[in-house]
Amino acid sequence: MPRAGLSTAAVVRAGAELADEIGYQNLAMAPLAQRLGVRTPSLYKHVASLADLQHGIATLAITELDQATRDAMHGLSGRAALEGFARAFRAYVVEHPGRYAATIGALTTGEDNPLREPSVRMVVSMTAVLRGYGIPDDEMDHALRALRSIIHGFAGLQAAGGFQWTGDPERSFEWIIDFIDRGLRDRG
């Protein structure tokens, strides 16, 4: 019998919080069970395996990231939409590094996969930013990959404490937004 109040969503959320605290690579069922005050086998009433938990965390993270970026760029276009998207993306990664790490390489196979819909919405949001710059369809895949790579790289380094030299990372991020904006205007 599952513990009262414990659900799949609660287990996934607790797993996401734990991943943020200890690092996604350190996520395991035993410490999650301890956090939830249950024995490890009890978790398997809610998630089938560690891989299932990880997929749930990836789905949660992409859903949250999609909502944050869409909210930040709502009603904006051009550089303002780019900046809203980039800042929201970066803030999410810095605040939730463990759950964001779950999204890297998470597979969205099958129409009924719960990760598919928020992943598609993320791509649609990024595409909307790029369409505002007039990026042609035959370059869209390249532009999507470039945009994600740049923001992902900066945010990931910042979340991991990778900017230890002098200078304000905020000013560097502003420089990167200007850099992306100029590059997209050139391509579009």
PECORSUL-V851871 format. One line per field, one symbol per residue. ss: DSSP state (2 for helix, 1 for strand, 0 for the rest). psi: psi as a letter, one per 40 degrees, with the letter a starting at -180 (. if undefined). burial: # if it has 16 or more other ideal C-beta (glycine too) atoms within 10 Angstrom, else .. A space follows every 10 residues. Layout:
BEGIN
ss=???
psi=???
burial=???
END
This chain:
BEGIN
ss=0000000222 2222222222 2202220022 2222220002 2220000002 2222222222 2222222222 2220000222 2222222222 2222202222 2000000000 0002222222 2222222222 2000002222 2222222222 2222222220 0000000022 2222222222 22222220
psi=hihhehiddd dddddddddd dehdeehidd dddddefiid dddeedidid dddddddddd dddddddddd ddeheiibdd dddddddddd dddddgdddd dddhehifii dehedddddd dddddddddd deefhideed dddddddddd ddddddddde fegeiiihdd dddddddddd ddddddd.
burial=.....#.#.. ##.####### ...#..#.#. .##..#.#.. .##..##... .######### ######.### .##..#..#. ########## .###.##### ###..#.#.. ...######. ##..###.## ###.#..... ..##.##..# ##.###.##. .......... ..#..##..# #..#....
END
